[in-house]
Amino acid sequence: MAKRALIVVDLQNEYDAGGKLPLENLDQAVANAKRVLTSARDRQDMIIHFRHETPGDKDAPFAVGTTGTEILAPVAPIDGETTLTKNYPNSFRDTCLKQLLDEAGVEDVVIVGAMSHMCIDATARAAFDFGYGVTVVGDACATMALSSNGVDVPAPQVHAAFMAALAFAYGQVVSTTDLLDA
């Protein structure tokens, strides 16, 4: 079996109801991410947590030093788990993620977190481009409603469109139950 790593992307306070960018279905995504995280710990998979920060503007979402950058308690790292900070949607950009995965001999990555249409999408595509097997746990990810050219797109449709696009060519998109039963 190939060596696997779990990448937990940006499950932070900023996305909770009191944050600057509240997401729909975040509670369900966090509960599922916690189940995936517990399984990865039991399997002794490599686990890497990401925190997004926005340097410079102290009023921006994810401003450095604010509670918005803190990882949500149910999926908080424990001793021995790596936490990296990123400033871009792609978790590989300007971080040591690829180096850590390669040094550990990781071949497959499992991705959970937020937001489906930004950091999950960018990280999954980059992982595929770097040659990793990619699994996104769709129900352990959350997003928000978007609008483009006067067209409002509800969060479930945003999420479904991005999961469908990733599943089309970049990897597997599975449910928490399917991942844990495999």
C-alpha positions as CSV (number, residue, x, y, z in Angstrom):
1,M,0.0,0.0,0.0
2,A,1.3,3.5,-0.9
3,K,2.3,5.8,1.9
4,R,-0.5,8.4,2.5
5,A,-0.7,11.8,4.0
6,L,-3.7,13.8,5.2
7,I,-3.7,17.5,4.4
8,V,-6.2,19.5,6.5
9,V,-6.6,22.8,4.8
10,D,-7.7,26.0,6.6
11,L,-10.4,24.7,9.0
12,Q,-10.1,28.0,10.9
13,N,-12.3,30.3,13.0
14,E,-12.6,32.8,10.1
15,Y,-15.0,30.4,8.4
16,D,-17.1,29.8,11.5
17,A,-20.4,31.7,12.0
18,G,-18.7,34.6,13.9
19,G,-15.9,34.9,11.3
20,K,-15.5,37.2,8.4
21,L,-16.1,34.5,5.8
22,P,-18.7,32.1,7.2
23,L,-19.2,28.9,5.2
24,E,-22.3,26.9,4.7
25,N,-22.3,23.4,6.2
26,L,-19.1,24.0,8.0
27,D,-20.2,22.1,11.1
28,Q,-20.9,19.0,9.0
29,A,-17.6,19.3,7.1
30,V,-15.6,19.7,10.4
31,A,-17.4,16.7,11.9
32,N,-16.4,14.6,8.9
33,A,-12.9,16.0,8.8
34,K,-12.6,15.0,12.4
35,R,-13.5,11.5,11.5
36,V,-11.0,11.4,8.7
37,L,-8.4,12.9,11.0
38,T,-9.0,10.3,13.7
39,S,-8.7,7.5,11.2
40,A,-5.4,9.0,9.8
41,R,-4.1,9.2,13.4
42,D,-5.0,5.5,13.9
43,R,-3.4,4.6,10.6
44,Q,-0.3,6.6,11.6
45,D,-0.5,8.5,8.3
46,M,1.4,11.7,8.0
47,I,-0.8,14.6,8.9
48,I,-0.2,18.2,7.9
49,H,-2.5,21.1,9.0
50,F,-2.6,24.4,7.2
51,R,-3.5,27.8,8.5
52,H,-4.1,30.6,6.1
53,E,-2.9,34.1,7.0
54,T,-3.1,37.4,5.2
55,P,-0.1,39.5,5.9
56,G,-0.3,43.3,6.0
57,D,-3.9,44.3,6.3
58,K,-5.0,43.8,10.0
59,D,-8.7,44.2,9.0
60,A,-8.6,41.5,6.2
61,P,-9.9,38.0,6.7
62,F,-7.2,35.8,8.2
63,A,-5.2,38.8,9.4
64,V,-2.0,37.8,11.2
65,G,-2.4,37.5,14.9
66,T,-6.2,37.4,15.0
67,T,-8.5,34.6,16.3
68,G,-9.7,34.1,12.7
69,T,-6.4,32.3,11.9
70,E,-6.8,29.8,14.7
71,I,-7.6,26.2,13.7
72,L,-11.1,25.0,14.8
73,A,-10.9,23.0,18.1
74,P,-12.4,19.7,16.8
75,V,-9.6,19.4,14.2
76,A,-6.8,21.1,16.0
77,P,-3.3,19.5,15.7
78,I,-1.9,17.3,18.4
79,D,1.7,16.8,19.4
80,G,3.7,15.4,16.5
81,E,1.5,16.8,13.7
82,T,2.9,19.5,11.4
83,T,1.2,22.8,11.1
84,L,2.2,25.1,8.2
85,T,1.1,28.6,7.4
86,K,0.3,29.6,3.9
87,N,-0.6,32.9,2.2
88,Y,-2.0,31.6,-1.1
89,P,-4.9,29.2,-2.0
90,N,-2.4,26.5,-3.2
91,S,-1.0,24.8,-0.1
92,F,2.2,24.0,-2.0
93,R,3.0,27.6,-3.0
94,D,5.8,29.1,-1.0
95,T,5.6,26.3,1.7
96,C,7.7,23.2,2.4
97,L,4.7,20.9,1.8
98,K,6.2,19.1,-1.3
99,Q,9.5,18.7,0.5
100,L,7.9,17.2,3.6
101,L,5.8,14.8,1.5
102,D,8.7,13.7,-0.6
103,E,11.1,13.2,2.3
104,A,8.4,11.0,3.9
105,G,7.9,9.0,0.7
106,V,4.3,9.9,0.5
107,E,2.6,8.9,-2.8
108,D,-1.1,9.6,-2.0
109,V,-2.7,12.6,-0.4
110,V,-6.1,12.9,1.2
111,I,-7.5,16.4,1.3
112,V,-10.2,17.9,3.6
113,G,-11.0,21.5,4.6
114,A,-12.0,24.8,3.2
115,M,-12.9,26.4,0.8
116,S,-13.9,23.9,-1.9
117,H,-13.7,26.5,-4.7
118,M,-10.4,28.0,-3.6
119,C,-7.8,26.2,-1.4
120,I,-9.2,22.7,-1.8
121,D,-9.3,23.1,-5.6
122,A,-5.9,24.7,-5.9
123,T,-4.2,22.2,-3.5
124,A,-5.8,19.2,-5.2
125,R,-4.7,20.3,-8.7
126,A,-1.2,21.1,-7.5
127,A,-0.9,17.7,-5.8
128,F,-2.0,16.0,-9.0
129,D,0.5,18.1,-11.0
130,F,3.3,17.0,-8.7
131,G,2.4,13.4,-9.3
132,Y,0.6,12.4,-6.1
133,G,-2.5,10.3,-6.0
134,V,-5.3,12.7,-4.9
135,T,-8.4,11.9,-2.9
136,V,-10.7,14.8,-1.8
137,V,-13.2,13.9,0.9
138,G,-16.1,15.9,-0.5
139,D,-18.3,15.9,2.6
140,A,-15.3,17.0,4.7
141,C,-15.0,20.3,2.7
142,A,-17.1,23.4,2.8
143,T,-17.7,26.5,0.7
144,M,-20.0,29.5,0.3
145,A,-22.4,30.9,-2.2
146,L,-20.8,32.9,-5.0
147,S,-22.0,35.4,-7.7
148,S,-20.7,36.1,-11.1
149,N,-22.0,38.6,-13.7
150,G,-25.3,38.8,-11.8
151,V,-25.8,35.1,-11.5
152,D,-26.1,33.9,-7.9
153,V,-24.7,30.4,-7.3
154,P,-25.8,28.7,-4.1
155,A,-23.1,27.0,-2.0
156,P,-24.3,23.4,-2.7
157,Q,-23.9,24.1,-6.4
158,V,-20.5,25.8,-6.0
159,H,-19.3,22.8,-4.0
160,A,-20.8,20.2,-6.4
161,A,-19.3,21.9,-9.5
162,F,-15.8,22.0,-8.0
163,M,-16.0,18.4,-6.7
164,A,-17.2,17.3,-10.2
165,A,-14.3,19.1,-11.9
166,L,-11.7,17.6,-9.6
167,A,-13.2,14.1,-10.0
168,F,-13.2,14.5,-13.8
169,A,-9.4,14.6,-14.1
170,Y,-7.5,15.3,-10.9
171,G,-8.3,12.5,-8.5
172,Q,-11.1,10.8,-6.6
173,V,-13.8,12.6,-4.7
174,V,-15.3,10.4,-2.0
175,S,-17.5,10.6,1.0
176,T,-16.1,10.2,4.5
177,T,-17.9,6.9,4.9
178,D,-16.5,5.6,1.6
179,L,-12.9,6.6,2.6
180,L,-13.2,5.1,6.0
181,D,-14.8,1.9,4.7
182,A,-12.1,1.4,2.0
